[in-house]
Amino acid sequence: MSRRFLVSFFDHEDDILGASRAMREAGLQIADVYTPYAVHGLDKAMGLPASKLPFVCLLLGVLGGAFKVWFEFWTTAVDWPINVGGKPWNSLPAFVPVTFEVMVLFAGVSVVIAFLFISRLWPGKQALLADQRITDHRFVLVIEEADAVFDPVKVHGLLKKFHVVRVEERVESEEEAR
């Protein structure tokens, strides 16, 4: 089974913001929005939920730090205790610099992996809508036509209010979706 999309091109970020907001308010399903640079407020205009990446960063950073404290304590006080300058074997202040570095490492690597997983950007994935102008100077709004609310005349009327440059219909087959 194939999926149908309405792809609309805009020249300015204000137009894509307004069109995204209008499509969401009309009850249409926005499949994606492509922009050549980050547009502030676009996530709210699309109705996207807040990102879970800060929570992932905090959780895995704390877990990495806790693991490192446990590992340092185990190696210096339990497994291989060595008397170094009369310091106690389980000296927590000595663990702080390396623990902080490992915490930052765990947080950074986990955020990159979580971002690739959440956004489904794994290596080798093909772009759904390959068009050179998307990454150069155009703003693109992709609307899925599967909704019962979708009315082509109404959608084209809404898009014209926001200075749409061009509108295309695209079909994605099951093989392309994988």
N, C-alpha and C positions, 0 to 999 in steps of 0.2 A: 504494500500500500504506500502511496506517495503522499507527501505533505505539500501544501501550496502556501506560498508566501507572497505578500505584497511588499515590494522593496521600493522605498521612496528616498530620493536624494535631495539634500538641502545644502545651501551655501554658507549659512551662518549658524552659530551655536544657539542664538536666541530662538531661531525657527525650530531647531530640533528639540529644544526644551519645551516650547509651547506645544508642538505637535505631539510629543510624548505624553505630556500632561493631558491633552485633549483626547488622545486615543484611550488612555487609561480611564478617564472619566466617562467615555462613551461605552466602556465595558469590553473593549477589545483586548485581545491578548498580544502583548508586545513580545515577540520572539527574541529580539536583540536590537541593540543600537551600536553602531560603529562610528567612532570619531577619530580624527587624526591626533587629538590630544585630549587630556582629561577635561571634562566639562563639569564645573561645580554645580551641584543640584540635580544632576541627571539621574542619579540613583533614586532620589525622592520622586522625581517626575515619572520614573518608570514604575514606582511602587515596590522597589526591592527592599527586603528586610535588611536590618543592620548586619554588618559582617561579623562572622564568628572568629575571625583571625586573631583579634586581640586576646580573646579567651584562650585560644589554642597556644598562643605565645606565652601567656602567663603560666598556664598549667604545665606545659612541657619545660619551661624555664625553671620553675620551682622543682619539678620532678628531677630534672638534670642536676640542679644544685644539691638537692637532698641525696641523690645517688652519689655525687662526688664527695660530700661530707662523710657519708657512710663508708665509701671506698677508702678515703684517706684515713679515717679512724681505724678501719679494719687492717689496712696495710701497716700503719705505724704503731698501733697499740696491741694488735692481736696476732697477726701473721708474722711480722718481722720487726719486733721492737728493737730499736737501736738507740743508745744513749748519745744524743748529739748536743754537746755543750751544756749538759745538765738540764735540758728542757724536758718537760713532762711528755710522755708518749702521746697523749690525747690532747694536745694544745690546740684549741679551736682558733685562736688568732692566726696561727701559722697556716690554717686551711683557707682563710678568707680570700686571698688573691686568686688562687687557682680555682676555687669554687665559683667565684664570680665569672671568671673566664669561661668555665665549662657551662655555667648557667646561660650566658649569652650565646655560646655556641649551640646548645640544645635548642634555645628559643629561636634563633635565626634559621637553623636548618629545618626545624619543625614547621615554621611559618612558610618557608618555600615549598615544602612537600605538601602541606595542607592547602596552600593556594593552588597548586597544580591539581590537586585532587578535587577541591571544591569547584573550581572553574572548568574542570574537565579538559585541561590543556596538557595532555600527556605527549611525550615525544612521538613524532610521526603523524599526529592527527591532522587531517586535511581540513582546510577552511571550508565552511559551508558556502559562503558567497564570495568567491574570489573576484575582486574588482580592484584594479590599480588605484582608482581615484579615492577609495575609502581611506587609505593611509596617507594620501597626499594632501587633499584639500577639501574633500567632501564629507558631509555628515549623512549617515544612512540610518533610516528607521525601518525595521523589518517587522511586519505584522503577520501573524498566522491567520490564514483564511478559514480555519476549521471551525471557528465559533459560529453558533447559530445567530449571534448578534451581528455578524459581519454582513454589511450591506455595501457593495462597491460604490454606489452613487453617493451615499452618505459619507463614506470614508474619503472619496476623492474631493468632496465638498469641504470636509474638514482640513484636508491637506492643503488645498488651495489657499485657505486663510493664512497659512504659515509659509507661503512663498516656496512651494515645492518646485524643484527644478525638473525632475523626471520621476516617473513611476513605472515600475516593471513588475511583472508577475514571474515568479520562479517556482519550479517544482523540484522537490528533493525526493529521490527514491530511497528505498530502504538500504541499499548498498552504500549510498553516499552518507547516510546518517551514522554508520558504524565507524 
